[in-house]
Structures are given as structure tokens and as C-alpha cells.
Amino acid sequence: MHANERLKHDSHFLRGTLRESLADPATGAVREADTQLTKFHGIYQQDDRDLRDERRLAKLEPRYQFMARVRLPGGLCTPAQWLALDDAARRYANGTLRLTTRQTFQFHGILKRNLARHLQAINAAGLDTIAACGDVDRNVIATANPLQSPAHAEVGALARRISEHLLPRSGAYREVFLDAAPATVPVEAAATEEPLYGRTYLPRKFKIALAVPPQNDVDVFAHDLGFIAVVEEGH
């Protein structure tokens, strides 16, 4: 088994040692193995490249920081959610809220000590970052503007259902970042903890897009699964 597959297999369904990593005040980073697991929770560990030389000369560790990506199937969020995300960016990240090419938002410059509070603010807005990165089904995208027609609304709703159906079932995200009570999960419980993905999840990321003709704004041919709606009498 490849080392990365072994890491996932032994991670106790994406828990790893993330709690311990986040609680360690001696470093701004998480443990190396945990950097692979944070991806499944929509988070990448990075560092400030502009400060690398300066900090190396000062014999300091890199200025570690994190990127977080929102799961936003169909690219749909309410005005209130947008404002909540903007507020979270100012409070816990570097103040920027970036739009991605796959219909979602990214936050940059989040320090480790702010990471859990940042995700809790996103959760309070009714959103999350689960499976926005990692070896799972990523953000499901769909032709924009669900108000354009009933067909567009149906496809947007389908994107959300697909996203929910393909989410990892592990409780790790809630336990690590939202302070939920840890679940007691036997090592042999893969069939119930992750009935779709199992203990090693997917070999790599998996992407799905849905298009409503005549637009192909989501580029269905560039995805692992691309669906094109057949519209009859507006539905």
C-alpha cells in the first residue's frame, strides 16, 4: 500500500492527530501527516513565501498559515451568508474572500490559532468546508443562475443533493473543528463510518459538473462526471 493510502487507512476516519496538532502552541504548523488529512476538511497548510528568506536567516520556522475552501454546491449562497463569510475573512483570515473557478470561496492567511474559530463562523452561516479538498468528491458545480428557468433551479438543487450524498460520513470535522463530542468508532467500523469511501477514501480527487444547454459554462468535458440536462417543456 502506498504511504499516502496507508496514512488515510490509519487516520481513524480523518481524525489523525489533528486535535493534538491544533493544540500545540510550539509551532504554527500541524504535524506532517495531518497536513494530508486537513485537505479532506477543506484546508491546506501553506506559508508566507515573502517571509521565507527573512525567517530562515533569523532561524525561525516558516510563517505557517492556512487556506480554507467552502463547500458550495452549485455556487449558491444567500446575501446573509456572503456577509458572514466576508466577516469571517476579516476576523480570522487576511481579509480577502476569493472567488474560485469552481463556484466557491477561498480564505487565505488563517493562523492555526484562528482555524477552528474560522470554521465555526462558517458553520454558523449554514456552510462548511467538508470535502472541498482531498481524495473525495469535490464541490459539485452547475450552470449558473438558478433563477433563469425552472430547469436551472432543478439542476442547482440536484447539485446540492449529489454533494450531500457523496459527503464523507466521518464525524472528524465536527469533532476537531466544531467541538462536537468525539464518537466512539471501532477500527473495524468502516462499513458504517464510511459506507461509500471506506478507510482509504478515493485514490485522488473526483469532480462533477452539471450543465443546462445551450451553456456549457461549467465545462462538463473537463470533469470526471459531466451531466447535460435534457430540457423538455421547461423542465
TIKOLPA-890146 format. One line per 10 residues: number of its first residue (from 0); for each residue x, y, z of N, C-alpha, C, CB. Coordinates in Angstrom, 1 decimal. Glycine has a CB too. Example, Ala and Ser with C-alpha at 12.3 -4.5 7.8 and 13.67 -1.06 7.14 Angstrom:
BEGIN
0 = 13.2 -5.7 7.8 12.3 -4.5 7.8 13.2 -3.3 7.8 11.3 -4.5 9.0  12.8 -2.2 7.1 13.7 -1.1 7.1 12.9 0.0 7.9 14.1 -0.6 5.7 .
end
This chain:
BEGIN
0 = 0.8 -1.2 0.0 0.0 0.0 0.0 0.9 1.2 0.0 -1.0 0.0 1.2  0.6 2.2 -0.9 1.3 3.5 -0.9 1.2 4.2 0.4 0.7 4.4 -2.1  2.3 5.0 0.7 2.3 5.6 2.0 1.1 6.5 2.3 3.6 6.4 2.1  0.7 7.2 1.3 -0.5 8.1 1.4 -1.8 7.3 1.7 -0.6 9.0 0.2  -1.9 6.2 1.0 -3.0 5.3 1.3 -3.0 4.7 2.7 -3.1 4.2 0.2  -1.8 4.4 3.1 -1.7 3.9 4.5 -2.0 4.9 5.5 -0.2 3.4 4.7  -1.6 6.2 5.2 -1.9 7.3 6.1 -3.4 7.4 6.3 -1.3 8.6 5.6  -4.1 7.4 5.2 -5.6 7.5 5.2 -6.2 6.4 5.9 -6.2 7.6 3.8  -5.7 5.2 5.6 -6.2 3.9 6.2 -6.1 4.0 7.8 -5.5 2.7 5.7  -5.0 4.5 8.2 -4.7 4.5 9.7 -5.2 5.8 10.4 -3.3 4.3 9.9 .
10 = -5.9 6.7 9.7 -6.2 8.0 10.2 -7.4 8.0 11.2 -6.4 9.0 9.1  -8.0 6.8 11.4 -9.2 6.8 12.2 -10.3 7.7 11.6 -9.0 7.2 13.7  -10.5 7.5 10.3 -11.5 8.2 9.5 -11.3 9.7 9.6 -12.9 7.8 10.0  -10.1 10.1 9.2 -9.7 11.5 9.0 -9.5 12.3 10.3 -10.8 12.2 8.2  -9.4 11.6 11.4 -9.1 12.3 12.7 -7.6 12.5 12.9 -9.7 11.5 13.9  -6.8 11.4 12.6 -5.4 11.5 12.8 -5.0 12.0 14.2 -4.8 12.4 11.7  -4.1 13.0 14.2 -3.7 13.6 15.5 -4.0 15.1 15.3 -2.2 13.4 15.8  -5.1 15.5 14.6 -5.4 16.9 14.4 -5.7 17.6 15.7 -6.6 16.9 13.4  -6.4 17.0 16.6 -6.7 17.7 17.8 -5.4 18.1 18.5 -7.5 16.9 18.8  -4.4 17.2 18.6 -3.2 17.5 19.2 -2.4 18.5 18.5 -2.4 16.2 19.4 .
20 = -2.4 18.4 17.1 -1.7 19.4 16.3 -2.2 20.8 16.5 -1.8 19.0 14.8  -3.5 20.9 16.6 -4.1 22.3 16.7 -3.8 22.9 18.1 -5.6 22.2 16.4  -3.7 22.0 19.1 -3.5 22.4 20.5 -2.0 22.7 20.8 -4.0 21.4 21.4  -1.1 22.4 19.9 0.3 22.5 20.2 0.7 24.0 19.9 1.2 21.6 19.3  1.1 24.7 21.0 1.4 26.2 20.8 2.9 26.4 20.4 1.2 26.9 22.1  3.7 25.3 20.3 5.1 25.5 20.0 5.4 25.7 18.5 5.8 24.2 20.4  4.4 25.5 17.6 4.5 25.7 16.2 3.3 26.2 15.6 5.0 24.4 15.5  3.4 26.9 14.5 2.2 27.4 13.7 1.7 26.4 12.7 2.6 28.7 13.0  2.4 25.2 12.7 2.0 24.2 11.7 1.3 23.1 12.4 3.3 23.7 11.0  0.7 22.2 11.6 0.2 20.9 12.1 1.2 19.8 11.7 -1.2 20.6 11.6 .
30 = 1.1 18.7 12.3 2.1 17.6 12.1 2.0 17.2 10.6 1.8 16.4 13.0  3.1 16.7 10.1 3.2 16.4 8.7 2.1 15.5 8.2 4.6 15.8 8.4  1.9 14.4 8.9 0.8 13.5 8.5 -0.5 14.2 8.5 0.8 12.3 9.4  -0.8 15.1 9.4 -2.0 15.8 9.5 -2.3 16.7 8.3 -2.2 16.5 10.8  -1.2 17.2 7.7 -1.4 18.1 6.5 -2.1 17.4 5.4 0.0 18.6 6.0  -2.0 16.1 5.3 -2.7 15.3 4.3 -4.2 15.2 4.7 -2.1 13.9 4.1  -4.5 15.1 6.0 -5.8 14.9 6.5 -6.6 16.2 6.4 -5.9 14.4 7.9  -6.0 17.4 6.7 -6.7 18.7 6.7 -7.3 18.9 5.3 -5.8 19.8 7.0  -6.8 18.4 4.2 -7.3 18.6 2.9 -8.7 18.0 2.8 -6.4 17.9 1.8  -9.0 16.9 3.5 -10.4 16.3 3.4 -11.4 17.3 4.1 -10.4 15.0 4.1 .
40 = -10.8 18.1 5.0 -11.7 19.1 5.7 -11.7 20.4 5.0 -11.2 19.2 7.2  -11.2 20.5 3.8 -11.2 21.7 3.0 -10.1 22.7 3.3 -12.5 22.4 3.2  -9.0 22.2 3.9 -7.9 23.1 4.4 -6.6 22.7 3.9 -7.9 23.1 6.0  -5.8 23.6 3.4 -4.4 23.4 3.0 -3.5 24.2 3.9 -4.1 23.8 1.5  -2.4 23.6 4.4 -1.4 24.3 5.1 -0.4 24.9 4.1 -0.6 23.4 6.1  -0.1 26.2 4.3 0.8 27.0 3.5 1.8 27.8 4.3 0.0 27.9 2.5  2.6 28.6 3.7 3.4 29.5 4.5 3.6 30.8 3.6 4.8 28.9 4.9  3.9 31.9 4.3 4.1 33.2 3.6 5.4 33.1 2.9 4.1 34.3 4.6  5.4 33.0 1.6 6.6 32.9 0.7 7.4 34.2 0.8 6.2 32.6 -0.7  6.8 35.3 1.0 7.5 36.6 1.0 8.4 36.7 2.3 6.6 37.8 1.0 .
50 = 8.1 35.9 3.3 8.9 35.9 4.5 9.9 34.7 4.7 8.0 36.0 5.7  9.9 33.9 3.7 10.7 32.7 3.9 12.2 33.0 4.1 10.6 31.8 2.6  12.8 33.8 3.3 14.3 34.1 3.5 14.5 34.8 4.8 14.8 35.0 2.3  13.7 35.8 5.1 13.9 36.6 6.3 13.8 35.7 7.5 12.8 37.7 6.4  12.8 34.8 7.6 12.6 33.9 8.7 13.7 32.8 8.8 11.2 33.3 8.7  14.2 32.4 7.6 15.2 31.4 7.6 16.5 32.0 8.2 15.5 30.9 6.2  16.8 33.2 7.8 18.0 33.9 8.3 17.9 34.2 9.8 18.3 35.2 7.6  16.7 34.4 10.3 16.5 34.6 11.7 16.4 33.3 12.5 15.3 35.4 11.9  16.5 32.2 11.8 16.4 30.8 12.3 15.0 30.6 13.0 17.5 30.6 13.4  14.0 31.1 12.3 12.6 30.9 12.7 12.0 29.9 11.7 11.9 32.2 12.7 .
60 = 10.9 29.2 12.2 10.2 28.4 11.3 9.4 29.2 10.3 9.2 27.5 12.1  9.0 28.7 9.1 8.2 29.5 8.2 7.0 30.1 8.9 7.8 28.6 7.0  6.5 31.2 8.3 5.2 31.8 8.8 4.1 31.0 8.3 5.1 33.3 8.3  3.8 29.9 9.0 2.7 29.0 8.6 1.3 29.7 8.6 2.7 27.7 9.4  0.5 29.3 7.7 -0.9 29.8 7.6 -1.7 28.8 6.8 -0.9 31.3 7.0  -3.0 29.0 6.8 -3.8 28.0 6.2 -4.8 28.6 5.2 -4.6 27.3 7.2  -5.1 27.9 4.2 -6.2 28.2 3.2 -7.4 27.3 3.5 -5.7 28.1 1.7  -8.6 27.9 3.5 -9.8 27.1 3.7 -10.7 27.4 2.5 -10.5 27.5 5.0  -11.3 26.4 2.0 -12.2 26.5 0.9 -13.6 26.0 1.3 -11.7 25.6 -0.3  -14.6 26.8 0.9 -16.0 26.5 1.3 -16.6 25.4 0.3 -16.9 27.8 1.3 .
70 = -17.4 24.5 0.9 -18.2 23.6 0.0 -19.5 24.4 -0.3 -18.5 22.2 0.8  -19.7 24.6 -1.6 -20.8 25.5 -2.1 -21.4 24.9 -3.4 -20.3 26.9 -2.3  -22.1 23.7 -3.3 -22.6 23.1 -4.5 -23.5 24.0 -5.3 -23.4 21.8 -4.1  -23.2 24.1 -6.6 -24.0 25.0 -7.5 -23.6 26.4 -7.3 -25.4 24.8 -7.2  -22.6 26.7 -6.5 -22.2 28.1 -6.3 -23.2 29.0 -5.6 -21.8 28.7 -7.6  -24.1 28.4 -4.9 -25.2 29.2 -4.4 -25.0 29.5 -2.9 -26.5 28.4 -4.5  -25.1 30.8 -2.6 -25.1 31.3 -1.2 -26.0 32.5 -1.1 -23.7 31.6 -0.7  -26.6 32.7 0.1 -27.5 33.8 0.3 -26.7 35.1 0.5 -28.5 33.5 1.4  -27.3 36.3 0.4 -26.7 37.5 0.8 -26.2 37.5 2.2 -27.6 38.7 0.6  -27.0 36.9 3.1 -26.5 36.9 4.5 -25.3 36.0 4.7 -27.7 36.3 5.4 .
80 = -25.2 34.9 4.0 -24.1 34.0 4.0 -22.8 34.7 3.5 -24.3 32.7 3.3  -23.0 35.4 2.4 -21.9 36.2 1.8 -21.3 37.2 2.8 -22.3 37.0 0.5  -22.2 37.9 3.5 -21.8 38.9 4.5 -21.1 38.2 5.7 -23.0 39.7 5.0  -21.6 37.0 6.1 -21.0 36.2 7.2 -19.6 35.7 6.8 -21.8 35.0 7.6  -19.4 35.3 5.5 -18.1 34.9 5.0 -17.1 36.1 5.0 -18.2 34.2 3.7  -17.6 37.2 4.5 -16.8 38.4 4.5 -16.3 38.8 5.9 -17.5 39.6 3.8  -17.2 38.7 6.9 -16.9 39.0 8.2 -15.8 38.0 8.8 -18.1 39.0 9.1  -16.0 36.7 8.5 -15.0 35.7 8.9 -13.6 36.0 8.3 -15.5 34.3 8.5  -13.6 36.4 7.0 -12.3 36.7 6.4 -11.6 37.9 7.1 -12.6 37.1 4.9  -12.4 38.9 7.5 -11.8 40.0 8.2 -11.3 39.6 9.7 -12.7 41.2 8.3 .
90 = -12.1 38.8 10.3 -11.8 38.4 11.7 -10.7 37.4 11.8 -13.1 37.9 12.4  -10.7 36.4 11.0 -9.8 35.2 11.2 -8.8 34.9 10.1 -10.7 34.0 11.4  -8.9 35.6 8.9 -8.0 35.4 7.8 -7.3 36.7 7.4 -8.8 34.8 6.6  -6.9 36.8 6.2 -6.2 38.0 5.8 -7.0 39.1 5.2 -5.1 37.7 4.8  -8.4 39.0 5.4 -9.3 40.0 4.9 -9.8 39.8 3.5 -8.6 41.3 5.0  -9.2 38.8 2.8 -9.7 38.6 1.4 -10.6 37.4 1.3 -8.5 38.3 0.5  -11.6 37.5 0.4 -12.5 36.5 0.1 -12.5 36.2 -1.4 -14.0 36.8 0.6  -11.9 35.1 -1.8 -11.5 34.9 -3.2 -12.6 34.0 -3.8 -10.1 34.3 -3.3  -13.0 34.4 -5.0 -13.9 33.5 -5.8 -13.1 32.6 -6.6 -14.8 34.4 -6.7  -13.4 31.3 -6.7 -12.7 30.3 -7.4 -13.3 30.0 -8.7 -12.6 29.0 -6.6 .
100 = -12.6 29.2 -9.6 -13.2 28.8 -10.9 -14.2 27.7 -10.8 -12.0 28.4 -11.8  -14.3 27.2 -9.5 -15.3 26.1 -9.4 -16.4 26.5 -8.4 -14.6 24.8 -8.9  -16.8 27.8 -8.5 -18.1 28.2 -7.9 -18.0 28.2 -6.3 -19.2 27.4 -8.3  -16.9 28.6 -5.8 -16.9 28.7 -4.3 -16.0 29.8 -3.9 -16.5 27.4 -3.7  -15.7 29.9 -2.6 -14.9 30.9 -1.9 -13.7 30.3 -1.3 -15.7 31.7 -0.9  -12.6 31.0 -1.3 -11.4 30.6 -0.5 -10.9 31.7 0.4 -10.2 30.2 -1.5  -10.5 31.3 1.6 -9.9 32.2 2.6 -8.4 31.9 2.6 -10.6 32.1 4.0  -7.6 32.9 2.8 -6.2 32.7 2.9 -5.6 33.5 4.2 -5.4 33.3 1.6  -4.5 33.0 4.6 -3.8 33.7 5.7 -4.4 33.4 7.1 -3.8 35.2 5.5  -5.0 32.3 7.2 -5.6 31.9 8.5 -4.5 31.3 9.4 -6.8 30.9 8.4 .
110 = -4.3 31.9 10.6 -3.3 31.3 11.5 -3.9 30.1 12.2 -2.8 32.4 12.5  -3.0 29.2 12.7 -3.5 28.0 13.3 -4.4 28.3 14.5 -2.4 27.1 13.7  -4.1 29.3 15.3 -4.9 29.6 16.5 -6.3 30.1 16.1 -4.1 30.6 17.3  -6.5 30.5 14.9 -7.8 31.0 14.5 -8.6 30.0 13.6 -7.6 32.3 13.7  -8.0 28.9 13.3 -8.6 28.0 12.3 -9.9 27.4 12.8 -7.6 26.8 12.1  -10.0 26.9 14.0 -11.3 26.4 14.5 -12.3 27.4 14.6 -11.1 25.7 15.9  -12.0 28.6 15.1 -13.0 29.7 15.2 -13.4 30.1 13.8 -12.4 30.9 15.9  -12.5 30.1 12.8 -12.9 30.5 11.5 -13.9 29.5 10.9 -11.7 30.5 10.6  -13.7 28.2 11.1 -14.6 27.2 10.6 -15.9 27.2 11.3 -14.0 25.8 10.6  -15.9 27.6 12.6 -17.1 27.7 13.4 -18.0 28.9 12.9 -16.8 27.9 14.9 .
120 = -17.3 29.9 12.5 -18.0 31.1 11.9 -18.7 30.7 10.6 -17.1 32.3 11.7  -18.0 29.9 9.8 -18.6 29.4 8.5 -19.8 28.5 8.8 -17.5 28.6 7.7  -19.6 27.6 9.8 -20.7 26.7 10.2 -21.9 27.5 10.7 -20.2 25.8 11.3  -21.7 28.6 11.4 -22.8 29.4 11.9 -23.6 30.0 10.8 -22.3 30.5 12.9  -23.0 30.2 9.7 -23.7 30.7 8.5 -24.4 29.6 7.7 -22.7 31.5 7.6  -24.4 28.4 8.2 -25.0 27.3 7.5 -24.2 26.7 6.4 -26.3 27.8 6.9  -22.9 26.9 6.4 -22.0 26.4 5.4 -20.9 25.6 6.1 -21.4 27.5 4.5  -20.1 24.9 5.2 -18.9 24.2 5.8 -17.8 24.1 4.7 -19.3 22.8 6.3  -16.7 23.4 5.1 -15.6 23.3 4.2 -15.3 21.8 3.9 -14.3 23.9 4.7  -16.2 20.9 4.4 -16.0 19.5 4.3 -15.9 19.0 2.8 -17.2 18.7 4.9 .
130 = -14.8 18.3 2.5 -14.6 17.7 1.2 -14.4 18.7 0.1 -15.8 16.8 0.8  -14.0 20.0 0.5 -13.7 21.0 -0.6 -12.4 20.7 -1.2 -13.8 22.4 0.0  -11.6 19.9 -0.5 -10.3 19.4 -1.0 -10.2 17.9 -0.7 -9.0 20.2 -0.4  -9.1 17.3 -1.0 -8.9 15.9 -0.6 -9.3 14.9 -1.6 -9.6 15.6 0.7  -9.1 13.6 -1.3 -9.3 12.5 -2.2 -10.8 12.0 -2.0 -8.4 11.3 -1.9  -11.7 12.9 -2.4 -13.1 12.6 -2.3 -13.8 13.4 -3.4 -13.7 13.1 -0.9  -15.1 13.3 -3.5 -15.9 14.1 -4.4 -15.8 15.6 -4.0 -17.4 13.7 -4.5  -15.3 16.4 -4.9 -15.1 17.9 -4.6 -16.4 18.6 -4.8 -14.0 18.5 -5.4  -16.4 19.9 -4.7 -17.5 20.8 -4.9 -18.2 20.5 -6.2 -17.1 22.3 -4.8  -19.5 20.2 -6.1 -20.3 19.9 -7.3 -20.8 21.2 -7.9 -21.5 18.9 -7.0 .
140 = -20.4 21.4 -9.2 -20.8 22.7 -9.8 -21.9 22.5 -10.8 -19.6 23.3 -10.5  -22.6 23.6 -11.1 -23.7 23.6 -12.0 -23.9 24.9 -12.8 -25.1 23.3 -11.3  -24.5 24.9 -13.9 -24.8 26.1 -14.7 -25.3 27.2 -13.8 -25.7 25.8 -15.9  -24.8 28.4 -13.9 -25.1 29.5 -13.0 -26.5 30.0 -13.2 -24.1 30.6 -13.2  -26.9 30.8 -12.2 -28.2 31.5 -12.2 -29.4 30.5 -12.1 -28.3 32.4 -13.4  -29.7 30.0 -11.0 -30.8 29.1 -10.8 -32.2 29.8 -11.0 -30.8 28.4 -9.5  -32.2 31.1 -11.0 -33.4 31.9 -11.2 -33.8 32.1 -12.7 -33.3 33.3 -10.6  -32.9 31.6 -13.6 -33.1 31.8 -15.0 -34.2 31.0 -15.6 -31.8 31.4 -15.8  -34.4 29.8 -15.0 -35.6 29.0 -15.5 -35.8 27.9 -14.5 -35.3 28.4 -16.9  -37.0 27.2 -14.5 -37.2 26.1 -13.7 -36.1 25.0 -13.9 -38.6 25.5 -13.9 .
150 = -35.7 24.8 -15.1 -34.6 23.8 -15.4 -33.4 24.1 -14.6 -34.4 23.7 -16.9  -33.0 25.4 -14.6 -31.8 25.8 -13.9 -31.9 25.5 -12.4 -31.4 27.3 -14.2  -33.1 25.8 -11.9 -33.3 25.6 -10.5 -33.3 24.1 -10.1 -34.7 26.2 -10.1  -33.8 23.3 -11.0 -33.8 21.8 -10.8 -32.3 21.3 -10.7 -34.6 21.1 -11.8  -31.5 21.8 -11.7 -30.1 21.4 -11.8 -29.4 21.8 -10.6 -29.5 21.9 -13.1  -29.6 23.1 -10.1 -28.9 23.5 -8.9 -29.3 22.7 -7.7 -29.3 25.0 -8.7  -30.6 22.4 -7.6 -31.0 21.5 -6.5 -30.4 20.1 -6.5 -32.5 21.4 -6.4  -30.2 19.6 -7.8 -29.6 18.3 -8.0 -28.1 18.3 -7.6 -29.7 17.8 -9.4  -27.4 19.4 -7.9 -26.0 19.6 -7.5 -25.9 19.5 -6.0 -25.5 20.9 -8.0  -26.8 20.1 -5.3 -26.8 20.1 -3.8 -27.0 18.7 -3.3 -27.8 21.1 -3.2 .
160 = -28.0 18.0 -3.9 -28.3 16.6 -3.4 -27.1 15.7 -3.7 -29.5 16.0 -4.2  -26.5 15.8 -4.8 -25.3 15.0 -5.2 -24.2 15.2 -4.1 -24.8 15.2 -6.6  -24.0 16.5 -3.9 -22.9 16.9 -2.9 -23.2 16.2 -1.5 -22.8 18.4 -2.8  -24.4 16.4 -1.1 -24.7 15.8 0.3 -24.6 14.3 0.3 -26.2 16.2 0.6  -25.0 13.6 -0.8 -25.0 12.2 -0.9 -23.5 11.7 -0.9 -25.7 11.7 -2.2  -22.6 12.4 -1.5 -21.2 11.9 -1.6 -20.3 12.5 -0.5 -20.7 12.3 -2.9  -20.8 13.2 0.5 -20.0 13.7 1.6 -19.4 12.5 2.4 -20.8 14.6 2.5  -18.2 12.6 2.9 -17.7 11.7 3.9 -18.6 11.7 5.1 -16.3 12.0 4.3  -18.8 10.5 5.7 -19.7 10.4 6.8 -19.0 10.5 8.2 -20.5 9.1 6.8  -17.7 10.5 8.1 -16.9 10.6 9.3 -17.3 11.9 10.1 -15.4 10.7 9.0 .
170 = -17.3 11.7 11.4 -17.6 12.8 12.3 -16.4 13.7 12.7 -18.2 12.3 13.6  -15.2 13.4 12.0 -14.0 14.1 12.4 -14.1 15.6 12.3 -12.8 13.6 11.5  -14.7 16.1 11.2 -14.8 17.6 11.0 -15.5 18.2 12.2 -15.5 17.9 9.7  -16.6 17.7 12.6 -17.3 18.2 13.7 -16.6 18.1 15.1 -18.7 17.6 13.9  -15.9 17.0 15.2 -15.2 16.8 16.5 -14.0 17.7 16.6 -14.7 15.3 16.6  -13.2 17.8 15.5 -11.9 18.5 15.6 -12.2 20.0 15.5 -11.1 18.1 14.4  -13.1 20.5 14.7 -13.2 21.9 14.5 -14.4 22.6 15.1 -13.2 22.2 13.0  -15.5 21.8 15.3 -16.7 22.4 15.9 -16.9 22.0 17.3 -17.9 21.9 15.0  -15.9 21.3 17.9 -16.0 20.9 19.3 -17.1 19.9 19.6 -16.2 22.1 20.2  -17.5 19.1 18.7 -18.5 18.1 18.9 -17.9 17.0 19.8 -19.1 17.5 17.6 .
180 = -18.7 16.3 20.5 -18.2 15.2 21.3 -17.6 14.1 20.4 -19.3 14.6 22.3  -16.4 13.6 20.7 -15.8 12.5 19.9 -16.7 11.3 19.9 -14.4 12.2 20.4  -16.8 10.7 18.7 -17.6 9.5 18.5 -16.7 8.3 18.9 -18.2 9.4 17.1  -17.3 7.3 19.4 -16.5 6.0 19.7 -16.7 5.2 18.5 -17.0 5.3 21.0  -15.6 5.1 17.7 -15.7 4.3 16.4 -14.7 3.2 16.4 -15.4 5.3 15.2  -15.2 2.0 16.4 -14.3 0.8 16.4 -13.5 0.8 15.1 -15.1 -0.5 16.5  -12.3 0.3 15.2 -11.4 0.3 14.0 -12.0 -0.5 12.8 -10.0 -0.3 14.3  -12.8 -1.5 13.1 -13.4 -2.3 12.1 -14.7 -1.7 11.5 -13.7 -3.7 12.6  -15.0 -0.5 11.9 -16.4 0.1 11.6 -16.4 0.8 10.3 -16.8 1.0 12.7  -15.5 0.5 9.3 -15.5 1.2 8.1 -16.9 1.2 7.3 -14.4 0.7 7.2 .
190 = -17.5 0.1 7.4 -18.8 -0.1 6.7 -19.9 0.9 7.2 -19.3 -1.5 6.8  -19.8 1.2 8.5 -20.8 2.2 9.0 -20.3 3.6 9.0 -21.3 1.7 10.4  -19.0 3.8 9.3 -18.4 5.1 9.4 -18.3 5.7 8.0 -17.1 5.1 10.1  -17.8 4.9 7.0 -17.7 5.4 5.7 -18.2 4.3 4.7 -16.2 5.8 5.3  -19.5 4.2 4.6 -20.1 3.2 3.7 -19.8 3.3 2.3 -21.6 3.1 3.9  -19.5 4.5 1.8 -19.2 4.7 0.4 -17.7 4.7 0.1 -19.7 6.0 -0.1  -16.9 5.4 0.9 -15.5 5.6 0.7 -14.6 4.5 1.3 -15.1 6.9 1.1  -15.0 3.9 2.4 -14.2 3.0 3.1 -13.0 3.7 3.8 -13.6 2.0 2.2  -12.0 3.0 4.3 -11.0 3.6 5.1 -9.9 4.3 4.3 -10.3 2.5 5.9  -9.8 4.1 3.0 -8.8 4.8 2.3 -9.4 5.9 1.3 -8.0 3.8 1.4 .
200 = -10.7 6.1 1.3 -11.3 7.1 0.5 -11.0 6.9 -1.0 -10.9 8.5 1.0  -10.8 7.9 -1.8 -10.5 7.7 -3.2 -9.0 7.8 -3.4 -11.3 8.7 -4.1  -8.5 7.3 -4.6 -7.1 7.5 -4.9 -6.7 8.9 -5.1 -6.7 6.7 -6.1  -7.6 9.7 -5.7 -7.4 11.1 -5.9 -8.8 11.8 -5.9 -6.7 11.4 -7.3  -8.7 13.1 -6.1 -10.0 13.9 -6.2 -10.9 13.5 -7.3 -9.6 15.4 -6.3  -12.2 13.8 -7.1 -13.2 13.4 -8.1 -14.1 14.6 -8.3 -14.0 12.1 -7.7  -14.4 15.0 -9.6 -15.1 16.2 -9.8 -16.3 16.0 -10.7 -14.2 17.3 -10.5  -17.4 16.7 -10.3 -18.7 16.5 -11.0 -19.2 17.9 -11.4 -19.7 15.7 -10.1  -19.8 17.9 -12.6 -20.4 19.2 -13.1 -21.7 18.9 -13.8 -19.4 20.0 -14.1  -22.7 19.8 -13.7 -24.0 19.7 -14.4 -24.2 21.0 -15.3 -25.1 19.5 -13.4 .
210 = -24.6 20.8 -16.5 -24.8 21.9 -17.4 -26.2 21.9 -17.9 -23.8 21.8 -18.6  -26.7 23.1 -18.2 -28.0 23.3 -18.8 -27.8 23.9 -20.2 -29.0 24.2 -17.9  -28.1 23.2 -21.3 -27.9 23.8 -22.6 -28.7 25.1 -22.8 -28.3 22.8 -23.7  -28.2 26.0 -23.6 -27.1 25.9 -24.5 -25.7 26.2 -23.8 -27.3 26.7 -25.7  -25.8 26.6 -22.6 -24.5 26.9 -21.9 -23.7 25.7 -21.5 -24.8 27.8 -20.6  -22.4 25.8 -21.6 -21.5 24.8 -21.0 -20.5 25.6 -20.2 -20.8 23.9 -22.1  -21.0 26.5 -19.4 -20.1 27.4 -18.6 -19.3 26.6 -17.5 -20.9 28.4 -17.9  -19.8 25.4 -17.2 -19.1 24.6 -16.2 -18.1 23.6 -16.8 -20.1 23.8 -15.3  -18.0 23.5 -18.2 -17.1 22.7 -18.9 -17.3 21.2 -18.5 -15.7 23.2 -18.7  -18.4 20.6 -18.8 -18.6 19.2 -18.4 -17.6 18.3 -18.9 -20.0 18.8 -18.8 .
220 = -16.9 18.6 -20.0 -16.0 17.6 -20.6 -14.6 17.6 -19.8 -15.7 18.0 -22.0  -14.5 18.5 -18.9 -13.2 18.6 -18.1 -13.4 18.0 -16.7 -12.8 20.1 -17.9  -14.5 17.2 -16.5 -14.8 16.7 -15.2 -14.8 15.1 -15.3 -16.1 17.2 -14.7  -14.7 14.5 -14.2 -14.8 13.0 -14.1 -16.2 12.6 -14.5 -14.4 12.5 -12.7  -17.2 13.3 -14.0 -18.6 13.0 -14.4 -19.2 14.4 -14.8 -19.4 12.4 -13.3  -19.7 14.4 -16.1 -20.3 15.6 -16.6 -21.7 15.3 -17.0 -19.5 16.3 -17.7  -22.7 16.0 -16.5 -24.1 15.7 -16.9 -24.7 16.9 -17.7 -25.0 15.5 -15.6  -25.4 16.6 -18.7 -26.0 17.7 -19.5 -27.5 17.5 -19.4 -25.5 17.6 -21.0  -28.2 18.5 -19.0 -29.7 18.4 -18.8 -30.4 18.3 -20.1 -30.2 19.6 -18.0  -31.4 17.4 -20.2 -32.3 17.4 -21.3 -33.6 18.1 -20.9 -32.6 15.9 -21.8 .
230 = -33.8 19.3 -21.5 -34.9 20.2 -21.1 -36.1 20.0 -22.0 -34.4 21.7 -21.1  -37.2 19.6 -21.4 -38.5 19.4 -22.2 -39.6 20.2 -21.5 -38.8 17.9 -22.3  -40.1 21.1 -22.2 -41.2 22.0 -21.7 -40.8 22.7 -20.4 -42.5 21.2 -21.4  -39.5 23.2 -20.5 -39.0 24.0 -19.4 -38.5 23.2 -18.2 -40.0 24.9 -18.9  -38.6 21.9 -18.2 -38.1 21.1 -17.1 -37.2 20.0 -17.6 -39.3 20.5 -16.3 .
end
